[in-house]
Amino acid sequence: MKKIPVVIFFLTLFFAANAQQNKTRKIFNGKDLKGWTVSQGADQWSASRGVLFVKNNPERKGSILWTDKKYRDFILEADFLMGDGVVDSGFFLRSESDQVQIGISGSLKRDLTGSPYIPGKGYPVEAKGVKDLLKLKDWNSMKIKVTGKSYTVWLNGMEVMTYQSTTIADEGPIGIQLHPKNEMSISFRKIKLAEL
């Protein structure tokens, strides 16, 4: 009878340690860009009432908003809302070498949300079932799990893509893209991350 409480005690410690290790935390405070750096075109980014809003300026220059911190293995979660124009955005994973697309591909002229974009290789695989999952006029949730050279994407709770990359950096910041030459806007909220 005494062995059962000991086993329960150690199981509780084990699960508590894992929960603490993978704890998700906000990386966007909802008020300003603290903890982030804009590559150029800072006037295109704004934050208010929990929402990160980005819109091309009249020159339609592109921009990337980077986390100040670098990451290795992580789970990134965020909500996004498509705005006006031809939305072409996404999340850069550790560098500009690997991106998870949100919206219309500039090269293929169709929606490839959830698919990996690799410069020089295009879209090596395409996310599955996105057409039925993606809400064009409402908030969508995206989760990206990055471990080593592999990443998996969930859209609105459904797994849509896994990719084994040969180009992804071992460590680096996370970026949010505003594609150049477009007239577009997109909003983000609830941007959270758990380091693995």
Secondary structure, 3 states (H helix, E strand, C coil): CCHHHHHHHHHHHHHHHHHHHCCCEECCCCCCCCCEEECCCHHHEEEECCEEEEECCCCCCCEEEEECCCECCEEEEEEEEEEEECCEEEEEECCCCCEEEEEECCCCCCECCCCEEECCCECCCCCCCHHHHCCCCCCEEEEEEEECCEEEEEECCEEEEEEECCCCCCCECEEEEECCCCCEEEEEEEEEEEEC
